[in-house]
């Protein structure tokens, strides 16, 4: 038992150090990236945090939410409304927005994960996202309707280090991505993570061991939703605008596509998927229709040839290359044919 705990602690320390190293690199980029590429870096950071948080559901529990973007958008809308209509400072509005998203996730998710799975769970989360979109569209006086809401935080203000507003948010997005990655590392290398993996492997078996699978699925759903809401807290004021499109099913499918293509169950897989489907298309000014074709084509290729995703496939290839070509034979029975005594003398 103590050996298992030591191994888990060592993995947690090693992976946590890797996350912090990535954070340092991203922090340096936040200072040196050219001004015309700042928004591109911000998109990578925001979508990276979204997809890494989503992997808690997909990678650790094989839950496929079709409405994950709804909690991202809900965090943004709650922040804007609390800041502009309630007059709260932006940090206070952000904290309250994340708590509101957590409450929404508990109200929707806890009944859903206990009574549905697979396709039915995806339908429930999809319906929640569409419900929020209809609510926003039909109450334009409060939510801004289909035109969305604008927010002018930071406009005309002096930012630290003489940064632009966008570069200032880069620093916060780096912090959020590092926090999300650390949360995922801590969860996966804990007893909670082990029980989540047991639920994924055999849900009925975990009931026989005295664990309630609904509890662990509910915890993961609420946690992943709050992490998505945290990204939305920064996304809305950074862009100065938020609309119902942020909550739509197309956004949720894009998030799932990035995760599946990059590699489920791996932080690096999530980040590779974001780089392929968000950063590169924006870098080369790809038409949105072509990006949709790219997502669909890559999903088909991954599903047919490498279900573990790009990073999973590279990891498998690396393992095979490192494996000895002619491994030494395993210890077998001793040859009974002995050389006569004195032979060769």
C-alpha positions, 0 to 999 in steps of 0.5 A: 500500500505504501509502495503504491502511494509512493509511486502515485506521489512520485508521478504527481510530483513529476507531472506537476513539475512538467506542467510548471515547466510548460507554464514558464515557457508560456509565460516567456511567450506572453512577453515576447510574442509579437503584438499581431500574434497575441490573440492567436496565443490567447486562443491557444491558451483558452482552448487548451484549458477547455480541452484539457478540462474536458479530458477529465470526462472523456479520458478518465470516464469515457463520458462524451458531453455534447454541451461542454461549451455551454458552461464556457459560455455561461461563465462568460455571460455570468461575468459580464452580467455581474460586472455591468448590471450588478456593478461588481469588480471583475475579479469578484464577478469572475469568482461568483461566475465560476460558482454559478457555473458549478451550481448549474452543472450540479443541477443538470449533471448530477441527475444526468450522470445517474440516469444516463450514459453514452448517447443519452448523456450526450443528448442531455448535455446538448439539450442544456446548451440549446436551452441556454441559447433559447433563454438568451435569445428570448430575453434580449433586454437582459442577455442581449439576445442573439446580438450578444453582450459587449463589455468594455473592461480595460479600454483606455486604462493603463495595463501593467508593463505597458501591455495592451489589454489583449497581452494583459489577458495573455498572462491570466490565460497562462495562469488559468491553463497551468491551473487547469493542467495542475488540477487534472494532474492532481486528480489523476494521481489521487485516489479519486482518479483511481476510482474514476478509472475503476468506474470507466473500466467496470461501473457495475464492478465498482458498485460491488466494491461499495463505490457509488459511480454516480458520485465520482461521475458527478464530481468530475462533471461539476469540476470540468464544467467549473474549469470551462466556466473559469476560461469563459470568465476571461474570454468575454472581457478579453474579446469585449463581446460574448454571444450565444454562438459561444454556447452552441453545439458546434463549439462543443463538437470542435472541443471533442474533435480537438481532444480525440484527434490529439489523443484522449487521456493525455494533456499533451494530446489535448494541446496538440489537438488545439494547435492543429485545429485552432492555431494552425488554421488561424495562422494560415487564415484558413476558411471556416468551411475548410477548417470544418472539412479538416476536423471531419477528415482528421476525425475519420483518419484517427478513428480508422487508423489510430483511435488513441489519437496522434500523441497516443500513436506517437507514444506507441511508436516510440515504445516499439522503437525502444523495444529490443529487436532480439530480446534475450530468451526467458529463463526456461528449463535446464537442458537435461543433456549434460556433457559427460564428465571429463569430456574435452579434457 
